[in-house]
Amino acid sequence: MRRPIWVWIILPLAVFGVSSAGAILQHVDAIPPLMRASWRLQITTLMLIPLMVWQWKNANQEIKTRFVERKNLGLLLLSGVALALHFAFWVSSLDHTSLAHSLLFVTAHPLVIICGIAIFIRRPSKYEILGAVLGLSGAAITLLDIKDGGEVTLLGDTLAFLGAITVVGYIVIGRVMRPWLPIFIYATPVTAIAAVLLIPLSYILGENSTTFGWIDSSLLPWFLLLAFLAGIVGHTGLNACLKHVSPLVISISVTMEPLIGSLIGWIFFDTTIPSKWTLLGGPLLLAGVLLVVISSDKSQEQELGGYSDE
């Protein structure tokens, strides 16, 4: 299948957009983490609404009917809850560990997925098991950089990994609904639900910031850039490319987020260079994630009778 040339232009831009989120969110740390996440999602929702309206007008009646079914509305709500928890944990981690560690642990969700598959669905292949062992070993090595009073902390790394665990719910529900539901009709309500849920959670935890404070905040340009780069260019770009390249290509591309995100932080925001154990364990963790992603893709092809979209 011949792919349009724009795919190879949009894909790296989308990966760059997604990778920029951590560095920008860490830069605007004057705002408490949960409200910071809510502001980001509020602005992204406003950018998505016109796109959702456009897709809704062009959607057929079957999509509209299925969308309002109780089961599907429940799935949208659960996806929004998972996304809210993901952002709550991950953005909080940026205040308690280094940018590199936060990105390494939050992008380790394929390791979480393969553990879930092993428990609930099937026995993983030997390469999936090898990838999981390699990834978890790399994660353990990076933890050797934890020191009293240092930038890397066990709390921060744990919060980032909890972000990886909770995003699995968002990913799984997306895989169930996206085959029939257009991207903006799915993403807009889920993003809005997550933005709203983070507001009371922020107040419960005693964060001192206003719900719509981004409107007159001096940090508004950063949040607009964040919502556009990570939300529109990043996630929307990846979904657009998904129509022309396999999910495997997208997954492998996104695995580069810790490297690209750390470089963005170092070049534009003067973040620290990772320490030796992170430089040793980080590549092992990413190699394990890559092996799990590639092996899982091959296992799915075998289960489907060797089907490939090439």
N, C-alpha and C positions, 0 to 999 in steps of 0.2 A: 504494500500500500504506500503510495507516494504521499509524503506529508507536506503541507504548505510550509514555505520558508519562514513565515512569521512565527511558527511554533518555536523555532530555535532562537528567535529573538525574545519572545515573551517568556520562555521558560527560565533563562538565567535572570531576567529582570524580576520574575516572580519569586525565585529563590532568594535573590538579594532583598526583595521587599519583606518576605517572611523573616529573613535573618536579621533585619534591622530592628525588629521589635524589642528584643531584649536590651540592646544598647540604649535605645531611646527611653524605654520605660525605666531603666536604671538612672538615666540622666535626669529625669523629672521626679526624683525621689523626695522633693519637698512636699509632694502630695502623698498622703498615706496609701499603702498598697492596694487595699480593696476598692477605695474610691478612685484611685488611679486607674485600676482595671475597669471600673464602671464607666468613667469618663471616656476611656478609649472605646468601649463597646457602644456607649450612647452615640458618639459621633459617627462610628462605623454604621450603626443602624440608620441614622439620618441619611448617610450616603447611599445605603442600600435600598431605601424605600422607593425612590423613583424607578430603580431597576426592577424591583418586585412588582410594582404597578404595571410596568411595561410587559413583564412576563405573564402576569395574571390576565391582562387584556387579551393576550395571544394564546393563552392556554385553552385546551379543549374542555368540554363539559365533564368528561370522565375524571380529569385531574382535579377540577374544582370540587366535584362530588367526593372523591376520595380524600381530599385535603381536610374536609370538615367532618369526616368520620371520627367517632369518639376515640377509636384505637390510635389513629394517626395523630390526632391532637394530643393524646397522651404521650406518644413517642416524641413529638416536638417539645413538650414540656420537660420530659426526662432528658432530652438532649440539651436543652437550655440549662437545666440544673447541673449536668455534667460539665458543660462549658463554664458555668459560673464557678464551680469548685476548682476546675483546672486553672482559671485565671487567678482565683483567690490564693491558691497554693503557690503557683509559679511566680506571680508578681511579688508576693511576700518573700519568696526565696531570694529575689534580686537584692533585697535589703540585708540579707544575712549570709551571703556567700559571693564568690567571685562570679563575674559574668560567664566565664568559660565553664565553671562547674554547673551553674544554673542551666545553661544551654545543653551541656552534656547529659545531665540527668533527666531533663524534661523531654529530650528527644529519644529517650530510651524506651518509649512506649511499645515498640515491637517486641522487646523482651517481656513486657507485661502480657502482651497479647499471646505470645507463644506459651507462657506459663498457664494462661487461661485455657488455651487449646488443649494443653496436656491434661488439665484437670477435668474439663467438661466435654471435650469433643473427640479427640483422637490422640494416639501416640505420636509424638513429633518424630520427624526423620532424624537420622544421625547427624546430619549437617545442621538442622535446627537446634538440636541439643548442643552441638559443638559451639554454634553461634551464641547461644544463651550462656554457656559456661565462659566463653571468651569475653563476652560483654560484661557479665557480672564480675569476672576477675579484674577486668580493666577498671570497673567502677570501684572495686575494693582498693586497687592500687592508688587511684586518685585521692582516696580518703586519707592516705598517708600525709597529704599536704595540710591536714587539719592541725593547727597549733593554737595554744591558748593566746587569745588576743589577736590572732591572725585574721586575714580576710576570709578564708575558707572556714566554714563551720559545719558541724554535723547537722545542726538545725536547718541551715540553709539548703544543704544538699538533700536532706530528708523532705523538705517542703517541695523542692523541685521534682523529686521522684514521685511524691504524692500528686503533683501536677501531671506527671506522665500516666499514673494509674487512672486518674479521673478523666483524662482526655480520651481514654479508650471507649468510654460510654458514648461520647460524642461521635467518635469515629465509627463505632459499630452501628449506631442508629442511622448515621449518614449513609452507610453502605446498604442498609435496608430500604431507606426512603429515596435516595438519590436516583436509582434506576428509573423511577417513574415521576419524580417530582423535580421540576426545574430548580437550578441552583439558588436563584435569588428568592424564590418562594419558600425554599427550605431555610436558607441562611438568615433571612431578615427576621422572622419571628424568633428563631433560636437565639440570635444575637441580642435581640431586644429583651427576651426573657432573662438571659444571663445578666444583662446590664441592670435590669430592675432588681433581680434577686441580690445582687451585690450591695445594693444601697442599704437595706435594713441590716444586713450582715456587718457592714461597715460601722453602723451606729451601735450595734450590739457590742462590737469589739472596742468601742470607745474612740474611734478615729475622729479627729477634729477637722472635718472638711465638709463643705456644702455639696448637696446633691448635684446641682447644676452649676457649680462654681467655675467650670471650664469656660462658660460664656464670657466672663469678664476677667479671666485669669491671664497673667502675663505669659503663662506657659501654653496658651491656646495654640500658637503656631506649631509647637512640638506635637501636641495631641492631634492636630489636623494632619501633620505629616505622618504621624504614626498610623492614624486611621486609614489614610490614603495608601501609604506604602505597604503596610502589613496587611490591611484589610482588603483594599480594592485591587492594587497591583499584585500583591502576594497571593492571597487565597483565591481571588477571582481568576487571576492569571493561571494558577495551577489547575483550577477546574476547567478553564477553557482549553488548556493543553491536553487535559485528560481525554478529550474527544478524539485526539489524533495520535497520542502515544499511550503505551500501556501503563497501568498503575505502578508497575515495577520501576519504570523510568522515573516517575514522579517520586516514588518512595526513596529511591537512591539519591535523587537530586536534593530532597529535603534533608537527607542524612548529613549533608554538608553544612547545615545551619550552624552547628557549634563552631566550626572553623571560620566560616564567613562572618558570623555574628561577632566572634571574638576579634577578628580583624577590624570590623567596623568600629567596635568599641575602642580598640587601641589607636586607630588612625584618627577618628573624629572626636572621641571623648576622653582620650588619655587614660584608658583603663590599664590595669597592670598586666604584664606579660605572665602567662601561667607558669607556675613553679615546676620543678623537675618531675615530681610524681604525677602531676596532671599531664605533662608532656609525654610521659611514658604510658600511663594508664588510659588517657583519653583516646589515642589511636586504637588501642585494644578494644575499648568499649564500642567505638564506632565501627571497627571491623566486625565485631560480634553482631551488632545491629544489622549491618549490611548482609552478613551471612544468613541471618534469620530471615530478612526480607527476601533475599534471592531464593533461598531454600523453600520458603513458604509459597512463593509464587510458583515454583516448579511443582510442589505438592498439589496445589490447586489445579494446575494444568493436567496432572496425572489423574486426579479425581474426576475431571471433566472429559476424560478420554483423550488427553493430549491436545486439547483445543488451544490454539494461539491466534491472536488477532493480526499476526504479521502476514 
